[in-house]
Amino acid sequence: MTIALGNDLETLSVNAYSTIRDRIVTLDLAPGSLLSENQLGAALGLSRTPIREALKRLEREYLVTIMPRRGIMVTEVDLRTQLQLMEIRRGIESRLISRGTERATPAQRQEFARLVREMEACIPGSELTRYIGFDAQFDTVIDAAAANRFLTDAMRPVHALVRRFWHTQVGTEGLKHALTLHTRVVQAAADGDADDVRARLSELYDFGERYLFDLMS
């Protein structure tokens, strides 16, 4: 097993973080399941140090709970948490995407338009993992356009928690509708219309809240 120092260790930790996070988000590592540093290290071919650093980051992002002398548990998907995240999205995410829309270059808007086409093709079959790949590309471009790392950093853990929730809804009409509403946001960004972006985001958030309350009732 490789032992790395300095930048190599940081790279290994980031890669471990991304891999474990994606397995949690896609429910490959199920909510409530117990993990161990040794098992994860063996699966990824890494020493305990980068795994431990990755898990600390995942704990800060509310995807795992580290229990001393007991192990690591993947957090549950909690509907009340999703409602709390909606408050953050109405403020920070709306500001981020509208600002990015205002500042986007013609080339970036063309990229948004391409992503709209890719996203629309995923909706009929509820191809969520594929859709999220395009959504992540949208995040990258809108983040670059907005040029505010504090907004970007604030949204990063939110994305993972929200995407994990929607993985629990694969096969539902609610998921299809949510993807449709989200794609309209990207279309508004492609059009360069920040006012429409805010309006489409409001529709998305309103639907999300109603959907969550329905699940809770």
Secondary structure, DSSP 8 states (H G I E B T S, - for coil): -----HHHHHHHHHHHHHHHHHHHHTTSS-TT-EE-HHHHHHHHT--HHHHHHHHHHHHHTTSEEEETTTEEEE----HHHHHHHHHHIIIIIHHHHHHHHHH--HHHHHHHHHHHHHHHHHTTTT-HHHHHHHHHHHHHHHHHHHT-HHHHHHHHHHHHHHHHHHHTTTTSHHHHHHHHHHHHHHHHHHHT-HHHHHHHHHHHHHHHHHHHHHHH-
